[in-house]
Amino acid sequence: MVVIRRNAHGLPARVEVSYGDGSSFVGVPVLEGEPVADGPSRFRFDPVVTDRLRFDLVSAKPGARDGFLGVGELRA
């Protein structure tokens, strides 16, 4: 499970999770979770064994003044 606590910026439209398999990054389906404004956003996915995780946050408002994304805290 990953917990993302947002900072003063906007919420993502979606979160994509991938892990390093030694030569590239492989997508991991998010089983449950979605961004929430009033608390930590929790995303659950199948366990993976890796030393590299990547989280792609996709803006709900790309190019807009309030479309910037930031992560205040990340726990994995």
C-alpha positions in Angstrom: 0.0 0.0 0.0 1.2 3.5 -0.7 -0.1 6.6 1.2 0.3 10.0 -0.4 -0.5 13.1 1.6 -0.9 16.1 -0.7 0.6 19.4 -0.1 -1.0 22.8 -1.1 -1.2 21.9 -4.7 -4.0 20.1 -6.7 -5.0 16.5 -6.7 -4.0 14.1 -9.6 -6.6 12.8 -12.0 -5.0 9.4 -11.5 -1.9 7.7 -10.1 0.1 5.1 -12.0 2.5 2.7 -10.1 5.4 0.9 -11.7 8.4 -1.0 -10.5 11.9 -1.6 -11.8 12.6 -5.1 -13.0 16.3 -4.6 -13.7 16.1 -3.2 -17.2 12.8 -1.2 -17.4 9.8 -0.2 -15.4 6.7 -2.5 -15.4 3.2 -1.2 -14.6 1.4 -2.4 -11.5 -2.4 -2.3 -11.6 -3.8 -0.2 -8.7 -6.4 -2.5 -7.1 -8.1 0.3 -5.1 -7.7 3.9 -4.1 -8.2 7.3 -5.5 -7.0 10.8 -4.7 -8.9 12.5 -1.8 -8.7 16.2 -0.8 -9.3 16.0 2.9 -6.9 13.4 4.1 -4.2 10.9 2.9 -4.8 9.2 -0.4 -4.2 5.4 -0.1 -3.5 3.2 -3.1 -3.4 -0.6 -2.8 -1.7 -2.8 -5.4 -0.3 -6.3 -5.5 3.0 -6.7 -3.7 6.2 -6.5 -5.8 9.8 -7.2 -5.0 12.1 -4.4 -6.2 14.5 -1.8 -5.2 12.8 0.9 -7.5 9.2 2.2 -7.4 7.8 4.9 -9.6 4.6 6.9 -9.1 3.3 8.9 -12.0 0.8 11.5 -11.0 -1.4 12.7 -13.9 -2.7 16.2 -13.5 -6.4 16.8 -13.7 -5.7 20.3 -15.1 -2.5 20.1 -17.2 -1.2 23.6 -18.1 -3.6 25.4 -15.7 -2.3 27.5 -12.8 -3.9 25.1 -10.3 -2.9 21.9 -12.2 0.5 21.6 -10.6 1.0 18.5 -8.5 3.1 18.0 -5.5 3.5 15.3 -2.9 3.8 16.3 0.7 4.5 12.8 2.1 4.9 9.4 0.6 5.0 6.1 2.5 5.4 2.7 0.9 
